[in-house]
Structures are given as C-alpha cells and as structure tokens.
Amino acid sequence: MTAVGTGPAVETHALHKRYGRTVALESLDLRVERGEVFGLLGPNGAGKTTTVKLLLGLTRPTSGEGRLLGRPMGDREARRRTGYLPELFRYPAWLRAHEVLRLHCELAELPRRRWSGEIETALERVGLRTRGDDKVSGFSKGMQQRLGLGVALLGDPEIVILDEPTSALDPLGRDEVRGIIRDAGARGTTVILNSHLLGEVERLCDRVTIVHRGRAIAAGPVRELLGEPALRIRVSGIADPTALLGAFGPVVGTDDSGTLLRPLDPVRVPDVVAAVVAAGGRVHAVQPGRGSLEDAFLDLVRSDGVARHQDVGIAP
Amino acid sequence: MSARQVWAIVGLTVGETIRRRTLLVLLILAVVSTLIVGWGVDQLVTTARENELSETTIRLGVSQVLILIAFLFSFVLAMSAAFLAAPAIAADLESGTILAMLARPTSRTDIIVGRWIGLSIVIVGYTLLAGAMALVAVRVVSGYFPGEPLTALGFLAGESAVVLTLALMLGVRLPAVAAGAVTVVLFAISWFGGVLGALSAAFDAESIRPLTDLLRYAVPTDLLWRGVIYALEPPLAILLGQGLGAGQEANPFFASSPPPPGQVIWAGLWIVGVLLLAIGLFRRREL
C-alpha cells in the first residue's frame, strides 16, 4: 500500500481529553516511527484507549493536537490506511465470518477484484480458514477476537492499532496472536499495541511508552526500560558465598532461589561459575537476565504516584 | 458522505432483517392477517346479504371496516418501525461494532443515512405489500375497492417513515428499548392529539386547539393518518359525513377532506429535519 503523508506514523503534542470532570488524558506527547512495533503500556484507566480513539477521530480532544500517518487525527485518508481492533466489541451474530470481512473490504474501499484474496488471506492469518462460512454467533470470545484481528489486518494497512488484542485469549491463542503481530511487523506494518500485559509488550515491541493517569511517564526501547543486566545463581559447598560472588558485582540479595548480582555484565557469567567451581563449590542454577519490564513498570508507576502525592503536598 | 459507504450500510441493514428472519415473520403476519381480514369481511358481507341489506349499505359498512383494519395496521406498522429502527444505531453502539466501522473511511453521516435508507426500504416495502394484500382480499370477498388505494398506502408508508426516523434519531442517544418505547408513546400521543382536536372542533372547545395542534404537528403521524382515512372512504361516505356536520367530524375514523398540502409538506420536512438532527446528535456523540 502506498504511504500517505510524511514523518512519523503517529505524533501527538500535549494531547488532552476530559470527559466531564474526569481527565482521561492530561498532556500526552507521543511519537511512533513508521515500521516499528510500538507498545502503549499502562494500567487500566491510564488513557490508552482514549489515545487510540483520538487518533482515529472516534472522539475529539479537549486540547492539543496529533497526526496519524502525517494527516490530522481522524482524517478519512489516514483511516483508509489504518486497521483497528477495538478493545470491546461483538460482531453482529447473524453475519458469517467471511461476510464480516466482506463488509470491511467494502468500508475500507478496497478494489472489488481483491476482496476474495484478501478475505482468504485474513482468515488464513488468524487461523479461521475452515470457519469462514460459520456464523459469528457460534464463535467463542477468542475466535471473535481473532476475527477482529483479521479485520484489522485486511488489505495490509500501513498502520495497525490493536487495543488489548490478547485479552480474551487462552495461552495458545495468545501465542498465535503474537505470531500474527510479529509477521505484520516483519512486513513493515507499523503496529501500535495497546496493552496492560507487560509480557506481551516485552516480547513484541521495539519501543514502549508507559502511560499513567493520562501522561507518558517513560518512553524508550524495551531493553533500556528493562534495567541493568543481572545474574541469579544458586550454589552450595562454599562457606561464604556472598564474599566470593560479591567480588564480581554488588549482591542485591539472597533467598531460596539463589543470590542476585546486579549489575553484572553477561560476558562475566562463565567467570562467576568457574570461580565457584574452583573454590570447591557446586552450581545448582544459573539465571542470567535483566530486570523484568514488570519491575520497571511497577517502579515507574509507584514513583509517579509518589511524585503526584508530593506535588499536592500529601504523603503517598 | 460517500455513496459507496452508504450502500454498504444499506446492504447490511436490509440483509439483517432478512437473515434475522424479521422480514419473514412480518410477511407471515401479513398473510395471516390478510386471511383473517378476508374471512371476517366475507362473514360480514354474507350475513348482510342474507338480511337483504342494500349493496350501497354493505359497501359503506365494508369501507368503515377497512378503515378500522387500516387503523390497526398503522399501529402494527408503527410498532414494527419503532422496534426495527430503535436498535439500528443503539445496538451497534452497545456492541462496539460501530468503533471498527467508523475507524474505516466511513463517516457518521454515512451510517445514519445508510441505516435510514435500509430501514425505509424494508418498512415502506412491507407497508405497500401487506396493505395491498389486505385491499385485494377485501375486494375479492366484498367487491369493494377504495377510490384511491395508492394514496392510502402512500400515507401509511409516510406514517411508517415518520416513526422509523423518530426511533432512529432517539436510538442515537438512548438505549434501544427506551428509544422504541418512547417512539410508540409519541405515536400514540399524536393520534390522541388528533382525536382530541376533532372533539374540540365538534364541541367548539377552541381553547384546547393549540395543544392538540402541537401534539399532531410535533409527530405528524396523525396528519398522515387523516390522509389514509380519506383515501379509503367511498365518495358517498364523505358526502354523508359532511351532511352530518361537526358531529361527524368528532369521529376519529372519518375525514371530510384530505390533509391540506401544507401538512403533507410539513411531514416531509419533519422527516428531513429529524434525520438531520440524528446526524448532528451522532456526530457530537463521544464514542
């Protein structure tokens, strides 16, 4: 599909949205580059869905501005190049799966000669190839979700916005959806993944913006947000393991699962194991890695809460 | 507004009434009611002829029965239009389907106009078909056929269009059930306004006239209903009714004249205005 506009796929400046007395978005600055798989991460009620609705013109901002595919938010031409999976939806029960896709081929204004191929591809991608003639009324929640994903990917849009795409799925379904999102990313499609599932974002996204109470509180590549490299090692047969291991890096703590060293350059892991063995000790488990996104996320959200409380002069 | 988008929504709307068997149920009801009407009128005519009543009297009687049937039919139509149109937008909002549709290059105007055209095709088509079936059945068993059958069906279709437009507009802001219920109540109030207006004319109670006019013009179904009555009446009934003067005017099933052109134009403008209001309300609605 030919790209429209220039510049980033999504850009917002001081986007603010208020529903009556409730502030859904305070002042959101966002930038999503073309071709990246981008995660919008935040707890429930953080303003993620509002952001998406503003980008698509489903609701209007109270103030601020934004662009989707180089066009003003809600622009018809930008929407023609966009696929969207809403968070909560139910297709009309009387429609068959291929009829839902057909309707969206029409609404997306795809050339009629491409419909049959697009519908087949979409059903294949989401694992519903044999269920195309079935009515939606017979679909489980997970199957409806997969059909929604097929609708969003119809016609290979330039950008796909997925709002909590795996929330209704079992672990197997989640894995399949992750594969579909990876494939879309590999085809060069810009993907915005709205999620409160940290593991999801950690596995799929190139970059993440963490939203809390309507503001972006952190943004950057996932690896940068994950924190410093660490090593958890469980040993026995050594009188003072803390002294031995502490020579390689700061010991953060010790429990039943072992001793945690952080930071520790991953290239030094074999040296640590060799030192334990040389000292006559036995190594039961070695787990190199980084802090999880969950740790980083919780730290950020909690510190944001502390900052807010301090702003208004009350204790957290 | 895009014609392609509008026709996609029209197709969805008509397809829904066919696939959910709503149209089938309506058609079965139309056939059943035609059979009942045919049987009932046949019984009346046979009894009247056995009692050696004149053919003129019989035709006058049949015309009155036909108007009563049309009155019941207009209520059925109003209910059908209200409960088909009320969820047209409301249900899509509740299910979230509308979000995926509006994320396409589809405008809110496309959706309202497409829904309205689709519902009009179904309801107006049903009105014409079921109405024609009843008229033919009465003709077969009694020999009576009103002078202006197409005009009568046209006014009935106009009533349906008013009701479905109102229900569609209310469904933009209210839950489907509430929108349907409010529409039926407003339809009934309009008819009641017509009856009260006729009584006020018959008994010179001019003081309540502004109120009854307000009720009839606010939802112009009663204005159109007067057109149905007039078109179904034989000329003799109109002459006799006019001869009875103001007393006959109080009869809610009699009209001495068709609705003036101004009232028909008002009903048309009302439909356009309420449709525009529905578009405006939908465009302002937060999703």
Interface residues (C-beta under 8 A of the other chain):
Chain A: Y19 K53 L56 G57 L58 T59 R60 R76 E77 R79 R80 T82 Y84 L85 P86 E87 L88 F89 R90 Y91 P92 W94 L95 L103 H104 E106 L107 A108 E109 G148 V151 A152 I161
Chain B: R4 Q5 A8 L12 E16 R19 R20 S95 G96 T97 L99 A100 M101 L102 A103 R104 P105 T106 S107 E286 L287
